[in-house]
């Protein structure tokens, strides 16, 4: 018999989803307990964890976990749910609950930025400015529509800025519109900024967009959605394990959609750190 710890975002009105998860667990002869906060002893006596929430909730909980030994099932319940787009956790709630309970655990990488953990990715420049716009200008829109609104709102006026950074010791000194460092492939509810990312390869997928002119930005939004923007001469896709970004007060960054301020940053990959349940092969 398994004993599940269910951690749910308390502010999202997820009671019905939580009740379905608990009922399914009970129907399988297991036990569960629901928490909205963790402490150092929260994992004592549990065999599995289920997280219910969006990317922000997942990021918060991962940074609170005292250990990463227990397998984690994810029930996506946010506005964008970008991280799970790189995972096979089912396409509807029934499948997602089943996989969260009985799925196969795989080892996936985490990222660390100035010692704060992230699952999906880091964004600096235009991407960070969009996260800041989200924070400062709330709309009735949600998910991809909200992100698209802030993309269009920010796109024409944002200016590339000089940035010094290194990737595995190789130094760069560029004017950068966007620097995205991903473990997942997708940001903003559907923009494939790092389509070459792999959660299990021990490396970051890095997307650099340099001085892309305003008109060309608008004409190529679809490439960001499709993940085909590496066809543009201003774009470079790379892989790396350790990235150092020098101070630049005029650029804003986010991890997993949450603002973290301006550089300097030290970013490193943590291979195989987390065990996530996915559909059995």
C-alpha positions as CSV (number, residue, x, y, z in Angstrom):
1,X,0.0,0.0,0.0
2,X,1.3,3.5,-0.9
3,X,0.9,6.6,1.2
4,X,0.6,9.7,-1.0
5,X,1.5,13.3,0.0
6,X,-0.6,15.6,-2.1
7,X,0.6,19.2,-2.3
8,X,-1.8,21.7,-3.8
9,X,-1.8,25.4,-4.6
10,X,-4.2,26.7,-1.9
11,X,-5.2,29.8,-3.8
12,X,-6.4,28.3,-7.1
13,X,-9.8,26.8,-6.2
14,X,-8.5,23.3,-6.9
15,X,-10.8,21.5,-4.4
16,X,-12.7,19.4,-7.0
17,X,-9.5,18.2,-8.7
18,X,-7.9,17.4,-5.3
19,X,-11.0,15.4,-4.3
20,X,-10.9,13.3,-7.5
21,X,-7.2,12.6,-6.9
22,X,-7.9,11.5,-3.3
23,X,-10.9,9.4,-4.3
24,X,-8.9,7.6,-7.0
25,X,-6.1,6.9,-4.6
26,X,-8.5,5.5,-2.0
27,X,-10.2,3.4,-4.7
28,X,-6.9,1.7,-5.4
29,X,-6.5,0.8,-1.7
30,X,-3.9,3.5,-0.9
31,X,-3.9,6.4,1.5
32,X,-3.2,10.1,1.1
33,X,-2.9,13.4,2.9
34,X,-3.3,16.9,1.4
35,X,-1.0,19.8,2.4
36,X,-0.5,23.3,1.1
37,X,2.8,24.0,2.9
38,X,5.9,22.0,3.7
39,X,8.2,21.7,6.6
40,X,11.4,19.6,7.2
41,X,9.3,16.6,8.4
42,X,6.6,16.8,5.8
43,X,7.8,13.8,3.8
44,X,8.1,11.4,6.8
45,X,6.1,8.2,6.2
46,X,5.2,8.9,2.6
47,X,6.0,6.8,-0.4
48,X,5.0,9.2,-3.2
49,X,4.3,12.9,-3.9
50,X,1.6,14.4,-6.1
51,X,1.8,18.1,-7.0
52,X,-1.3,19.9,-8.2
53,X,-0.8,23.4,-9.7
54,X,0.9,25.4,-12.5
55,X,4.6,26.2,-13.2
56,X,4.8,28.7,-10.4
57,X,3.5,26.2,-7.9
58,X,5.8,23.5,-9.1
59,X,8.8,25.9,-8.8
60,X,7.8,26.9,-5.3
61,X,7.4,23.3,-4.0
62,X,10.6,22.1,-5.6
63,X,12.5,24.8,-3.7
64,X,10.8,23.7,-0.5
65,X,11.4,20.0,-0.7
66,X,13.9,18.7,1.9
67,X,14.8,15.7,-0.2
68,X,14.3,14.5,-3.8
69,X,14.1,10.8,-3.1
70,X,10.4,10.3,-3.5
71,X,8.8,10.0,-7.0
72,X,6.6,12.9,-8.0
73,X,3.4,12.9,-10.0
74,X,2.2,16.1,-11.6
75,X,-1.4,17.2,-12.1
76,X,-1.1,20.4,-14.2
77,X,-3.6,23.1,-13.1
78,X,-2.1,26.4,-14.1
79,X,-2.6,28.9,-16.8
80,X,0.4,27.9,-19.0
81,X,1.6,24.5,-17.8
82,X,4.7,24.7,-19.9
83,X,6.9,22.3,-18.0
84,X,4.7,19.3,-18.5
85,X,4.7,19.8,-22.3
86,X,8.0,18.0,-22.3
87,X,6.6,15.1,-20.3
88,X,4.3,12.3,-21.2
89,X,1.8,12.6,-18.3
90,X,-1.4,12.1,-20.2
91,X,-3.7,14.5,-22.2
92,X,-6.7,14.7,-19.8
93,X,-7.3,14.7,-16.1
94,X,-8.3,11.0,-15.8
95,X,-5.0,9.9,-17.5
96,X,-3.0,12.4,-15.5
97,X,-4.4,11.1,-12.2
98,X,-3.7,7.5,-13.2
99,X,-0.1,8.3,-14.2
100,X,0.5,10.4,-11.1
101,X,-0.5,7.3,-9.0
102,X,0.8,4.4,-11.1
103,X,3.2,5.9,-13.6
104,X,6.9,5.0,-14.1
105,X,9.4,7.3,-12.5
106,X,12.2,8.7,-14.6
107,X,15.1,10.8,-13.5
108,X,15.1,14.4,-14.9
109,X,17.5,17.3,-14.5
110,X,16.9,20.5,-12.5
111,X,18.5,23.8,-13.0
112,X,20.0,26.1,-10.4
113,X,20.3,29.9,-10.7
114,X,22.1,31.6,-7.8
115,X,21.2,28.5,-5.8
116,X,17.5,28.8,-6.5
117,X,16.1,25.7,-8.3
118,X,14.1,25.7,-11.5
119,X,12.4,23.0,-13.6
120,X,11.5,24.5,-16.9
121,X,13.9,27.3,-17.6
122,X,15.5,30.7,-17.3
123,X,14.8,33.8,-19.5
124,X,16.7,37.1,-19.7
125,X,16.0,40.1,-21.8
126,X,12.8,40.2,-23.9
127,X,11.5,37.1,-22.1
128,X,12.2,38.6,-18.7
129,X,10.5,41.8,-19.7
130,X,7.4,39.8,-20.6
131,X,7.4,38.2,-17.2
132,X,7.7,41.7,-15.7
133,X,4.9,42.9,-17.8
134,X,2.8,40.0,-16.6
135,X,3.6,40.9,-13.0
136,X,2.8,44.6,-13.4
137,X,-0.1,44.5,-15.9
138,X,-2.7,41.8,-15.1
139,X,-5.3,41.1,-17.7
140,X,-8.4,38.9,-17.9
141,X,-6.5,36.7,-20.4
142,X,-4.9,33.4,-19.3
143,X,-2.3,31.0,-20.6
144,X,-1.1,31.4,-24.2
145,X,-3.5,34.3,-24.9
146,X,-2.1,36.3,-22.0
147,X,1.5,35.6,-23.0
148,X,0.8,36.5,-26.6
149,X,-0.8,39.8,-25.4
150,X,2.3,40.7,-23.5
151,X,4.6,39.6,-26.4
152,X,2.8,41.9,-28.8
153,X,2.7,44.7,-26.2
154,X,6.5,44.5,-25.6
155,X,7.8,43.3,-29.0
156,X,8.3,46.6,-30.9
157,X,9.8,48.7,-28.2
158,X,12.2,46.4,-26.5
159,X,15.8,47.2,-27.3
160,X,18.7,44.6,-27.4
161,X,21.2,45.4,-24.7
162,X,24.9,44.5,-24.3
163,X,25.6,41.4,-22.3
164,X,28.7,39.5,-21.2
165,X,28.2,35.8,-20.4
166,X,30.0,32.5,-20.6
167,X,28.8,29.0,-21.5
168,X,31.1,26.2,-20.2
169,X,34.0,28.6,-20.2
170,X,33.4,30.1,-23.7
171,X,32.9,33.8,-23.4
172,X,30.3,35.9,-25.3
173,X,30.0,39.7,-25.6
174,X,26.8,40.4,-27.5
175,X,23.9,42.7,-27.9
176,X,21.1,40.4,-26.8
177,X,17.4,40.6,-27.3
178,X,16.7,37.3,-25.5
179,X,18.7,34.6,-23.7
180,X,16.7,31.5,-22.8
181,X,18.2,28.6,-20.9
182,X,15.9,25.6,-20.9
183,X,15.4,22.2,-19.6
184,X,11.9,22.2,-20.9
185,X,11.0,23.2,-24.5
186,X,8.2,25.6,-24.1
187,X,7.5,28.9,-22.4
188,X,4.5,31.3,-22.1
189,X,1.8,28.6,-22.7
190,X,3.1,27.5,-26.1
191,X,6.2,29.3,-27.4
192,X,9.0,26.8,-28.2
193,X,11.9,28.9,-27.3
194,X,14.2,25.9,-26.6
195,X,12.8,23.2,-28.9
196,X,16.1,21.3,-28.7
197,X,15.8,20.8,-24.9
198,X,15.9,17.4,-23.3
199,X,15.0,16.9,-19.6
200,X,17.3,13.9,-19.3
201,X,20.5,14.8,-21.2
202,X,22.4,16.6,-18.4
203,X,22.7,19.8,-20.4
204,X,20.8,23.0,-20.9
205,X,19.3,24.0,-24.3
206,X,20.3,27.6,-24.9
207,X,18.6,30.0,-27.3
208,X,20.3,33.4,-28.1
209,X,18.4,36.0,-30.1
210,X,20.6,39.0,-31.0
211,X,19.6,42.3,-32.7
212,X,16.4,41.3,-34.4
213,X,14.7,44.4,-35.9
214,X,11.2,45.2,-34.8
215,X,9.4,44.4,-38.1
216,X,11.3,41.2,-38.4
217,X,10.2,40.3,-34.9
218,X,6.5,40.6,-35.8
219,X,7.0,38.7,-39.0
220,X,8.6,35.8,-37.2
221,X,6.4,35.3,-34.1
222,X,5.2,32.1,-35.7
223,X,8.7,30.7,-35.7
224,X,8.9,31.2,-31.9
225,X,5.7,29.3,-31.6
226,X,6.9,26.5,-33.8
227,X,10.5,26.4,-32.5
228,X,11.9,27.1,-35.9
229,X,13.6,30.4,-35.1
230,X,17.1,29.0,-35.5
231,X,16.5,29.5,-39.2
232,X,17.0,33.3,-38.5
233,X,20.6,34.6,-38.8
234,X,20.2,36.5,-35.5
235,X,19.4,33.3,-33.6
236,X,21.8,30.7,-32.2
237,X,21.0,27.4,-30.5
238,X,23.6,25.9,-28.1
239,X,24.0,23.4,-25.3
240,X,25.8,23.9,-22.1
241,X,26.1,22.8,-18.4
242,X,27.3,26.0,-16.7
243,X,26.4,29.6,-17.6
244,X,27.8,32.7,-15.9
245,X,26.1,36.1,-16.7
246,X,27.9,39.3,-15.7
247,X,26.1,42.3,-14.2
248,X,23.6,44.1,-16.4
249,X,21.1,46.2,-14.4
250,X,19.1,47.0,-17.6
251,X,18.0,43.4,-18.2
252,X,15.4,41.5,-16.2
253,X,15.2,37.7,-15.7
254,X,12.8,35.0,-14.7
255,X,12.9,31.3,-13.8
256,X,9.8,29.3,-14.4
257,X,8.0,32.5,-15.1
258,X,8.9,34.0,-11.7
259,X,10.9,37.3,-11.7
260,X,14.3,37.0,-10.1
261,X,15.8,40.5,-10.9
262,X,18.9,41.4,-12.9
263,X,22.3,39.7,-13.4
264,X,24.8,38.7,-12.2
265,X,23.7,35.0,-12.3
266,X,25.5,31.7,-12.0
267,X,23.4,28.9,-13.6
268,X,24.2,25.2,-13.5
269,X,22.5,21.9,-14.4
270,X,21.8,19.3,-11.7
271,X,21.7,16.0,-13.7
272,X,19.0,13.4,-12.7
273,X,18.1,15.3,-9.6
274,X,14.3,14.8,-9.7
275,X,12.1,11.7,-10.2
276,X,9.0,12.4,-12.2
277,X,6.2,9.9,-13.0
278,X,5.3,9.5,-16.7
279,X,3.3,7.2,-18.8
280,X,4.8,3.6,-18.7
281,X,6.4,2.7,-22.1
